[in-house]
Amino acid sequence: MAAMTISELQSFWADATVRAEARKAAYFLVAGIILGTIAPYDSSNVPYVWVRYLYWISLGLLNSVISGPVAWLCLPYFARTKKPASLAFLAFSMLVSLALFPVVIFAEIYLSSPHALTFDYAFRFLSYVGGWDFVAWFGQVAVLTFVVMLAVTVANHLLVHRAAAGQAVDPETPTPAHSRFFARVPNHLGRELLCLSMEDHYLRVVTTQGDALLLLRMRDALAELEDYPGFQVHRSHWVAENAIAEVKRNGRRHVLQLKDAREIPVSRSFVESLKERGLA
């Protein structure tokens, strides 16, 4: 987790696009199959093998569904308060565990019921399990949820950055310089840039279709975008020329408002770039 940022966690876990949800579901489907095979926490006692696999796959897919709203609610708080990404992820996985725990309890009651599930049996089951048993039970759920979500996070991190690093431009093919840059950007974001912003060791690429984080330095991105119409306005920000909707000024301070209402600060050392383009 040390190599990741909260912004990258948000870009994966809180992304509600169909493509992102399908990717998460695929990861958890694989995790469910693995858990069904190794059968942790005595789940090998489930009467039928197919029921065991269905149990773990269902929990995995439910985790995939729950994680999005939970990430959308809690990760921005940790980003605002600049908490460590490791702490944010731990809290995030614990909240997901809390949401999953009632489902785990219901499944246990249902699978242990000798006949049809009734309120009477459910009440007797819950009465039999003591308070500390519930604490230990939740601990098991929390640990397994954390491990699986960490594995999914790391797998996605490695696959995304390996894919980006592996996409090279054929040196024999005459292409614009910015083709190399766009080879790193997910296809669903399109090719119309709004801005680039540095976030820790990552570069947030914002297009008209969304945004993504790349493991890339600003200076390398600028070199690859040398023929793209845009310019740097701050040590941490670059904007596309056609993305600027308005230039705001407060005294000697300039702020660019982009077409998506995003505001980008202009540092004093880059004000001359605005003047050269007739924007200041």
C-alpha positions as CSV (number, residue, x, y, z in Angstrom):
1,M,0.0,0.0,0.0
2,A,3.0,2.3,0.5
3,A,3.3,2.7,-3.3
4,M,-0.3,3.7,-3.8
5,T,-2.2,6.8,-3.0
6,I,-5.8,7.4,-1.8
7,S,-6.5,8.9,-5.2
8,E,-5.6,5.7,-6.9
9,L,-7.8,3.7,-4.4
10,Q,-10.6,6.1,-5.3
11,S,-10.0,5.8,-9.0
12,F,-10.5,2.0,-8.8
13,W,-12.9,1.3,-5.9
14,A,-15.2,4.3,-6.4
15,D,-15.4,4.2,-10.2
16,A,-19.0,3.4,-11.0
17,T,-18.6,3.0,-14.8
18,V,-19.8,-0.3,-16.3
19,R,-16.2,-1.1,-17.4
20,A,-14.8,-0.6,-13.9
21,E,-17.7,-2.5,-12.2
22,A,-17.2,-5.4,-14.6
23,R,-13.5,-5.5,-13.9
24,K,-14.1,-5.6,-10.1
25,A,-16.7,-8.3,-10.5
26,A,-14.2,-10.4,-12.5
27,Y,-11.5,-10.0,-9.8
28,F,-14.0,-11.1,-7.1
29,L,-15.3,-14.0,-9.2
30,V,-11.8,-15.3,-9.3
31,A,-11.4,-14.7,-5.6
32,G,-14.6,-16.6,-4.9
33,I,-13.5,-19.6,-6.9
34,I,-10.2,-19.6,-5.0
35,L,-11.9,-19.4,-1.6
36,G,-14.4,-22.1,-2.7
37,T,-11.4,-24.3,-3.5
38,I,-9.4,-23.8,-0.3
39,A,-12.6,-23.6,1.9
40,P,-11.5,-21.4,4.8
41,Y,-13.1,-21.2,8.2
42,D,-14.6,-24.8,8.0
43,S,-16.6,-24.1,4.9
44,S,-15.5,-27.5,3.7
45,N,-18.3,-28.8,6.0
46,V,-20.9,-27.4,3.6
47,P,-22.9,-30.5,2.4
48,Y,-22.4,-30.0,-1.3
49,V,-19.3,-28.7,-3.2
50,W,-21.4,-26.6,-5.5
51,V,-23.1,-24.9,-2.6
52,R,-19.7,-24.0,-1.1
53,Y,-18.6,-22.4,-4.4
54,L,-21.9,-20.6,-4.7
55,Y,-21.5,-19.3,-1.2
56,W,-18.0,-17.8,-1.7
57,I,-18.6,-16.5,-5.2
58,S,-21.8,-14.8,-4.0
59,L,-20.0,-13.2,-1.1
60,G,-17.3,-12.0,-3.5
61,L,-19.7,-10.5,-6.0
62,L,-21.6,-8.9,-3.1
63,N,-18.3,-7.4,-1.9
64,S,-17.8,-6.0,-5.4
65,V,-21.2,-4.3,-5.3
66,I,-20.9,-3.0,-1.8
67,S,-17.3,-1.6,-2.1
68,G,-18.2,1.1,-4.6
69,P,-20.7,3.1,-2.5
70,V,-18.5,2.5,0.6
71,A,-15.5,3.9,-1.2
72,W,-17.4,6.8,-2.5
73,L,-18.5,7.7,1.1
74,C,-15.3,7.2,3.1
75,L,-12.3,7.6,0.9
76,P,-12.8,11.3,0.1
77,Y,-12.7,12.0,3.9
78,F,-9.2,10.4,4.1
79,A,-8.1,12.3,1.0
80,R,-9.2,15.6,2.5
81,T,-7.6,14.9,5.9
82,K,-4.4,13.6,4.1
83,K,-4.4,10.4,6.1
84,P,-2.0,7.6,5.0
85,A,-3.4,5.4,2.2
86,S,-2.8,2.3,4.4
87,L,-5.0,3.6,7.1
88,A,-7.7,4.7,4.6
89,F,-7.7,1.2,3.1
90,L,-7.9,-0.5,6.5
91,A,-10.9,1.6,7.5
92,F,-12.5,1.1,4.0
93,S,-12.2,-2.7,4.3
94,M,-13.6,-2.7,7.9
95,L,-16.7,-0.8,6.7
96,V,-17.2,-3.3,3.9
97,S,-16.9,-6.1,6.5
98,L,-19.6,-4.5,8.6
99,A,-21.9,-4.4,5.6
100,L,-21.1,-8.0,4.7
101,F,-21.4,-9.4,8.3
102,P,-25.2,-9.6,8.5
103,V,-25.2,-11.4,5.1
104,V,-22.7,-13.9,6.5
105,I,-24.8,-14.5,9.6
106,F,-28.0,-15.0,7.5
107,A,-26.1,-17.5,5.3
108,E,-24.8,-19.4,8.3
109,I,-28.3,-19.6,9.8
110,Y,-29.8,-20.7,6.4
111,L,-27.1,-23.4,5.8
112,S,-27.3,-24.8,9.3
113,S,-31.1,-25.0,9.4
114,P,-32.1,-28.7,9.4
115,H,-35.3,-27.9,7.6
116,A,-37.0,-24.8,6.1
117,L,-35.6,-21.6,7.7
118,T,-38.0,-20.2,10.3
119,F,-38.0,-17.2,12.6
120,D,-38.0,-19.5,15.6
121,Y,-34.9,-21.3,14.4
122,A,-33.1,-18.0,13.6
123,F,-34.0,-16.7,17.0
124,R,-32.7,-19.8,18.8
125,F,-29.5,-19.7,16.7
126,L,-28.8,-16.1,17.6
127,S,-29.6,-16.8,21.3
128,Y,-27.1,-19.7,21.3
129,V,-24.2,-17.6,19.9
130,G,-22.7,-15.5,22.7
131,G,-21.5,-11.9,22.4
132,W,-17.9,-12.7,22.2
133,D,-18.6,-15.4,19.6
134,F,-20.0,-12.6,17.4
135,V,-16.9,-10.5,18.0
136,A,-14.6,-13.4,17.0
137,W,-16.9,-14.2,14.1
138,F,-16.7,-10.6,12.8
139,G,-12.9,-10.7,13.2
140,Q,-12.8,-13.6,10.8
141,V,-15.0,-11.8,8.3
142,A,-12.9,-8.6,8.7
143,V,-9.5,-10.4,8.2
144,L,-10.7,-12.3,5.2
145,T,-12.3,-9.3,3.6
146,F,-9.1,-7.2,4.1
147,V,-6.9,-9.9,2.6
148,V,-9.2,-10.4,-0.4
149,M,-9.6,-6.7,-1.1
150,L,-5.9,-6.1,-0.7
151,A,-5.2,-8.9,-3.2
152,V,-7.7,-7.4,-5.6
153,T,-6.2,-3.9,-5.2
154,V,-2.6,-5.1,-5.7
155,A,-3.6,-7.2,-8.7
156,N,-5.4,-4.3,-10.4
157,H,-2.5,-2.0,-9.6
158,L,0.0,-4.4,-11.2
159,L,-2.1,-5.2,-14.2
160,V,-3.0,-1.6,-15.0
161,H,0.6,-0.3,-14.8
162,R,2.1,-3.3,-16.6
163,A,-0.4,-2.8,-19.4
164,A,0.5,0.9,-19.6
165,A,4.2,0.2,-19.5
166,G,3.9,-2.5,-22.1
167,Q,2.1,-0.4,-24.7
168,A,4.9,0.9,-26.9
169,V,4.8,2.9,-30.1
170,D,6.4,1.3,-33.2
171,P,9.5,3.5,-33.9
172,E,9.1,2.7,-37.6
173,T,5.6,4.2,-37.8
174,P,5.5,8.0,-38.2
175,T,2.9,9.1,-35.5
176,P,2.4,12.3,-33.5
177,A,4.5,12.5,-30.4
178,H,1.4,12.5,-28.2
179,S,0.4,9.0,-29.5
180,R,2.9,7.6,-27.0
181,F,1.2,9.4,-24.2
182,F,-2.3,8.2,-25.2
183,A,-1.1,4.7,-25.3
184,R,-0.9,4.9,-21.5
185,V,-4.5,6.3,-21.2
186,P,-7.5,3.9,-20.9
187,N,-9.4,3.8,-24.2
188,H,-12.7,4.6,-22.6
189,L,-11.4,8.1,-21.6
190,G,-11.2,9.2,-25.2
191,R,-8.5,11.5,-26.5
192,E,-9.8,15.0,-25.7
193,L,-7.7,16.3,-22.8
194,L,-8.8,18.9,-20.3
195,C,-5.9,18.9,-17.8
196,L,-3.1,17.0,-16.1
197,S,-2.4,17.3,-12.4
198,M,0.3,15.8,-10.2
199,E,-0.9,13.8,-7.1
200,D,2.1,12.5,-5.1
201,H,4.0,10.2,-7.5
202,Y,1.0,9.9,-9.9
203,L,-0.4,12.0,-12.7
204,R,-4.1,12.5,-12.9
205,V,-5.2,12.7,-16.5
206,V,-8.6,14.4,-17.0
207,T,-10.5,14.1,-20.3
208,T,-14.0,15.0,-21.4
209,Q,-14.9,11.4,-20.6
210,G,-13.5,11.0,-17.1
211,D,-10.1,10.7,-15.4
212,A,-7.4,8.2,-14.4
213,L,-4.1,8.0,-12.6
214,L,-0.9,7.2,-14.4
215,L,2.4,6.3,-12.8
216,L,4.2,9.1,-14.8
217,R,6.1,12.2,-14.1
218,M,4.8,15.6,-15.3
219,R,7.9,16.4,-17.3
220,D,7.7,13.0,-19.1
221,A,4.1,13.7,-19.9
222,L,4.9,17.2,-21.3
223,A,7.6,15.7,-23.5
224,E,5.1,13.2,-24.9
225,L,2.5,15.9,-25.4
226,E,4.8,18.4,-27.1
227,D,2.6,18.7,-30.2
228,Y,-0.7,18.7,-28.3
229,P,-2.3,22.2,-28.0
230,G,-1.9,23.0,-24.3
231,F,0.6,24.5,-21.8
232,Q,1.8,24.2,-18.2
233,V,0.3,26.7,-15.8
234,H,1.7,25.5,-12.5
235,R,4.4,23.1,-11.3
236,S,1.7,20.5,-10.8
237,H,-0.8,21.4,-13.6
238,W,-1.1,21.5,-17.4
239,V,-4.2,22.5,-19.3
240,A,-5.4,22.0,-22.8
241,E,-6.0,25.3,-24.7
242,N,-9.5,24.4,-25.8
243,A,-10.5,23.3,-22.3
244,I,-10.3,26.9,-20.9
245,A,-13.7,28.4,-20.4
246,E,-12.7,31.5,-18.4
247,V,-9.7,33.2,-16.8
248,K,-10.4,34.6,-13.4
249,R,-8.3,37.1,-11.6
250,N,-8.1,38.2,-8.0
251,G,-5.4,40.8,-7.7
252,R,-2.2,39.2,-9.0
253,R,-3.7,35.7,-8.7
254,H,-5.0,33.9,-11.8
255,V,-7.3,30.9,-11.9
256,L,-8.4,29.0,-15.0
257,Q,-11.9,27.7,-15.0
258,L,-12.2,24.7,-17.4
259,K,-15.2,23.6,-19.4
260,D,-16.1,21.0,-16.7
261,A,-16.2,23.8,-14.0
262,R,-12.9,22.6,-12.6
263,E,-10.6,25.4,-11.4
264,I,-6.8,25.3,-12.0
265,P,-4.5,27.7,-10.3
266,V,-1.8,29.6,-12.3
267,S,1.5,30.2,-10.5
268,R,3.2,33.6,-11.1
269,S,6.1,32.0,-13.0
270,F,3.6,30.8,-15.7
271,V,1.5,34.0,-16.0
272,E,3.6,34.9,-19.0
273,S,2.3,31.8,-20.8
274,L,-1.2,33.3,-20.4
275,K,-0.1,36.6,-21.8
276,E,1.5,35.0,-24.8
277,R,-1.9,33.5,-25.7
278,G,-3.9,36.6,-25.0
279,L,-5.5,35.2,-21.9
280,A,-4.2,37.7,-19.3
